Amino acid sequence: MSVELTPWRRPGPSREQRRTDVLTGVAVAAGAMLNLTLVNSVGQFFLGRPPAWPEQVFWTLACTLPLVARRRFPIAVAIVISVALIGGQYRHSPEQQVASGALYVALYTVGAWSVDRVLARRVRLGIIAAMFGWLAVSAILSLVNLPPNAFPNASGPLEPLLASIVSGVLVNVLFFGFAYLFGDTAWTSARRQHQLEVQAEELRRSQADAAQAAVMGERVRIARELHDVVAHHVSVMGVQAAATRRVMDKDPGKARTTLAAVEQSARTAVDELRRMLNLLRAGGTVPDEPPGAGVDQVGELVVNARDAGLETSFGVYGEPAPLPESLSQATYRIVQEAVTNTLKHAGATNLDVRIRYHAAELEIDVADNGRGTAGRPSAGLGLIGMRERVTAHDGTLTTDARPTGGFRVRARFPLARVTA
């Protein structure tokens, strides 16, 4: 997952961060004032004779106090501090240590918090160039008034003046280089943090969408289950009721038997419907099949079809092998759907169900002598459910008209894979 970050703009500082800046700026200004007092007490004025005390205080506060707004107005603060630092050095203000640190923080803040990245780069490079320009000017001014014995204790291999210049340049390169680099690093870190947050939000949305899709999938599966279970029993009930009506006057005993079968089918259908609706209300997942629906119960489906008036035959061929529960349940449902379609659509009088256990394959064969493909649904939930059950077990499904008349459903499952 990738997130486009080119147009990203870093949000401004929070209220807590602004409060921290105010406290930090005041603390730095107070520290600078303390250092100014100590420097005056020692009396070491490296830049020359200092100005009056009020002016020293002004330059000291001008270099440090703007830090109270450093994250709100980073560019303005950096410009003010850099101008004040040059002005203070030109006027020989003795407090330079804390002021230099304040400039470092200001440059870092421009890199870390400025919204306009192009302007931030230009401002920092401009300030750095101005500082090196001032360094060159101040060095030239110092050379003009340099006494002959300015370096009485020099003992290194380089000329003292050259060494002083190289040292000053090197220190400033490191000073400004680190301020520039660390500022950009902080901004990049904030951008990456934003990227992680956006990705996490997208992941949460994706998970929510996946959960919603799973719910919809469960509802579709419930619809298929309702079709498989309820439609079968209702179809059987309709055929049995018609048969009862025809024999009621001629054979009351057989009519009572058929009515009992209708009653049992109705109870089973209602129980299955209630189970599915309870799952919907509870928001749970639908089990693959109800308990007890497996290959061992296929014979009951054939009995129900016989009770509905069909001539039926049922056979199991080969040595029955133990089947995984899911495969056993899939076998039951495929036969159930095939029997239901025969009762509802085929107009058949004969139904033949065969289960064959081959060496490496389980074959289910359901055939009737009805109208073939005429009048049968070609893409109903029942056939879709059959295909899904077969595909889930790496099997194959064939549904077509028989050459001799009627319709055949044949499913094959590889036993070597599911029993390995």
N, C-alpha and C positions, 0 to 999 in steps of 0.2 A: 504494500500500500504506500503510495507516494503522495506528498502534499506539496503544492506549489507555494513557495514561500517568498517569491520575488516581490509581490506587492505588500508584504507584511510590514506593518508599522508598530513599533513597540509602544504599548500603552504607557501613558504617563505614570509618574510615581503615585503610589497610594497615599492615603492620609497619614498612615503610620510612617511611611518613608519620608514624607515631607516633614513630619514632626521630628524624625531622627536627623534630617539635614539641618534643621534649625538648631537643635541641641548641639550637633557636631560643629557647625559653623561658629556658634558662640564659644564652645570649648576651645576650638583652634585659635580664635581671636584672643581669648584669655591667655592661652599658652604663649602666643606671640607677644603679648604685652608683658608677660613675666620674663620672657627671654630678652625683650628690649630693656627692661630694667636691669637684668643681670649684665648685659653687654655694656651698658652705660656705667654700671658699678665697677666692672673690670677696667674699662677705659681703653679697650683695644678696638680701634676704629680702622679696619683694614681698607675701607673705601676712601678714607679721608675724613676731614673734620666734619662732624654731623651737623645738621641744621638744628633749629631750636626744638625744644621738647614737644610742643604742640604739633609741629610738622612731622616729627618722628612718629607720634601717635597716629596722625592722619595716614601716613604711608603704611604703617603697620596694619591698621584696621582695613585700609583699602585693599590690601593684598590678601586678607584672610576672611573678613566678615562676609563678603559675597557668597561664600560657601553655603550660607543658610538657604540659598535658592539654587543650588548647583544642579539638581535633577529636574527642577521645573523649567529653568532657563539656562541650560548647559552652555550654549554658545555665548550668550551675553556674559555669563559669569567668567568664562575663560578669557574673553577679550578684556574685561575690566581688570582682572587680576594680572594679566600679562602687561597691560599698559601701566598699572600701578607699580609692578615690579621694576619695570624699566625706569619709571619716574623716580621711584625710591632709590634705585642704584645711582641714577644721575645726580640726585640730591644728597648722596652719601648717607642715606638712612641706614643705621647700623644693624637693624634687624633684617636678616636675609635668609636665615636657616629655615624658619617656619614658613616664611613667605614663599621660598622655593618649593617646599612641600605642598603648599596650597596650590601653586601653579601645576604641579604634577597631578594632583587630584582633579583639578579643573580640566586638564587635557584628557585625563582618563574618562571623566564623566561625559565629555563631548563624544568620545568614541563609543561609550557604552549606552548612552541614553538619547542622543540626537535622533529625531525622527527622519530628517532629511539626510541620507547617508552621503550624498554628493557634497552638500554644503558642509557637513561635518568634516569630511576629508579635506576640503579646501581651507576651512578655518584652521584646522590643526596644522596643516602644512604652512599656512601663512604665519601662524604664531611662531612655529619653529624657525621659519626663515627669518622672521623679525628678531627673534632671540639671538640667532647666530650673527645676524647683522649687527645687533647691539654689542654682542661679544667682540666682534672685530673692531667696532668703533671704540669701545672701552679699552681694548688692548692697545690701539693706536694712541689714545689719549694718555694711557699709562706710560707708554714708551717715551713720550715727549718729556715727561717729568721724571723719568727713571734716573736715580742717582748712580754714580759710577760703582759704588760698593753695595748695590741692591741685593747681591747674593753672596754675602761674605762666607758662608759655610758650604758653598757648592762643592761637590766632590765626585759627581757622576761622570760618565763618559760623554754625555751630551752637553752642549752649550746650555747654561741655565735658562736663558731667555727662550730658546727653542723648546726645551723640556717643559717650561711653564706653559707655553702656548699649546703644545701637544696634549699636555695633561688637561688643560681646560677644555679643549675640543673633545677629547675622549670622554671626559666625564659628562659633558653636555649631550654627546651622541647617545651614550647609554641612558641618561636621564630621560631625554625626549623619546628615544626609541622604545623604552619600556612603557612609558605612558601611552604612546600610540598603540603599541602591540596589545597591551593588556586591556585597553578600551575596546578595541575590535574583538578581542577574545570574549569579553563580557557580553557584548552585543550578540555575537554568534551563539554563545551559550543560552542567552535568553530566547533567541530564535529557535534553537533546537528544543528548548523546553516547550515553547509554543507548539512546535511540530508534534512533540510527544502528546501534548494535551489534545490537539486536534485529532491525531490518530486514535487516541484512547476514546474520544467521543464518537468517532466514526465506527470504531470497533463495538462500542456499546449499542449504537444504532443498528449495526449489522447483526449483532446478536439478537436485538429485539425483533428485527425483521425476520431473522431465521426462526426465532421462537414463534412468531406469528404465522410464518409459512408452515411450521410444524403443526400448529393448531389447525390450520386449514387442511393440511394433509390428513390429520387425524379425522377431521369431519368428513372428508371425502371417503376415507377408509370405513368410517362408520356407515356412510350411505351404502357402500358396497356390501358391508356385512348385513345391513338391514335387507338389502335386496336378496343376498344369498339365502338368508335364514327365513325371513318373513315371507318373501315371494314364493319360496318353495312350499311352505306349509299352506299358504293361502291357495296356491294353485291346486295342491292335493285336496284341500277342503272343497274347492269348487267342483272338482271332478267327482269326489266321493258324494257330495250332496246331489249331483245330477244322477249318479248311479242309484242312490237311495230313492230318489223320486221315481225312477223307472221300476224299481222292484218292490216298492213299498206295499202295493196291493197284492202282488203275486207271492212275495216271499218276505213276510214281516220279520222273520228271524235274521235273514241276511241284511235287511234294512237296519235292524237294531245294531248289528255288528258294524255296519258301515257308519252309522251315526256315532258309535263309540269312537271309531277311528277319527271321524271329523272332530269330535270333542277333544281328543288327545292332541290332534294337530293344532287346534285353536289354542289350547293351553300352552303348548310348546312355543307357538308364535308369539303369544302375549308375553311369556317369560323372557324370550330373547329380546323382544322390543323393550321391555322394562329394563333389562340389563344394559342395553345400549343407551337408553335415555338417562339412566342413573349415571353412566360414565360421562355423558355430556354435561349433566348438572354439576357433577363433582369436578369437572375439568381434568380428569385423569386421562391416561392413555388407554387405547383400546388393545386388549390382548390379541395376539394373532388369531386365536380361535377360542371358542368357549371350551371349558373342560369337558372331556368325554367325546368330542367330535374327532374321530380318527378313522383309520382304515378298518378297524374292527367293527365299526358301526355302518359300513357301506351296505351291508345286508339289510339293515332296517330301512334304508332308502328304497331298496328294491321291493321290500314288503309293502311300504307305503304306496308305491306305484302300482303294485298288484291290487291293493285294496281300492285304488282309484279306478280300476277296471282294465288295466293293461295286462296282457300276457307277458310275463317276465321270465328271464333266465339270468342266473348269476353264477359265476364260476371264478375260482381262484386257482391258478395254474403255476406249477413250479414250487420250489421249496420256499415258503414264506421267510423272509429275512427281517430281523428287527430293524425298524425304521426310526430315525430321529422323530421326535414329537412334531416338529414343524412340518416335516415331509408327510407324516401320517395325517395331519390335519389338512394339509393342502390336497392330498388325495381325496379325502372326504368331501371337501368343498367343491372340487372339480366335478366329482360324480353328482353331487347334489345339484349343482347348476345345470349340468347336462340333463338330469332327470326333470328338473323344473322346466327347462325349455321344451323338452319332449311333451310334457303335459300341457303346457300353455300354447305352444305354437305348431306342433308337428301334426296333430290329428292322427297320431299313430295308434296302432292296436298292439304292437309288440315292442318290447324293450329288452335289450341284451347288454348286460354289464359283465365285463371280464377284467380281472386283475392278473397280470402275468409277472412272475418273478424270474427274470433271466439272470445269467451269470453276473452281468455288470450293469443291469438296467431294470428299472421298474416301469411296466407299461400299463396304462389305464385305457380301456377301450369301452366306450358307451355308444351303442348303435340302436336306431329304431327304424321302423318301416313307414315313416310318415311322409310328409310332402317335400322332404329334402330341404333346400335353402329357401323355398318359397314361404313367405310369411314369417321367416325367422329374423330376429334382430341381428344386424351385422356388426354393430358397434355398441351394444348396450353395456351397462355396468357389469353384467354377469360375465360376458366374454372378456371384458377388460380385466376383471378380477382373475379369471382363469389364466390369462397371459401373464399377469404379474406374479401369480403364485408359481407358475412354471419357470419363468425367468429367474425368480429368486433362488431356485434350486438348480440353475444351469440346465434346465430341461428344454424340450421342444413340444410345441402344441400344434396339432393339425385339426381343423374343423372344416368339413366339406361334405358334399352330397355323396351318397353311395351309388356305385354304378347300377346296382340292382334296385334302387329306390330307397328312400330314407336318408337319414343324416347320421354322421359319425363324428364323435369327439375322441381324439386319441392323444394322450400325453405320455411322454417318456422322460424318466428321470434317471440320471447316472447314479448307480448305487455305489460304485467304487469311491466317488468323491464324498458322498454324504456319510459313508460308513467308515471312512479312513480315520 
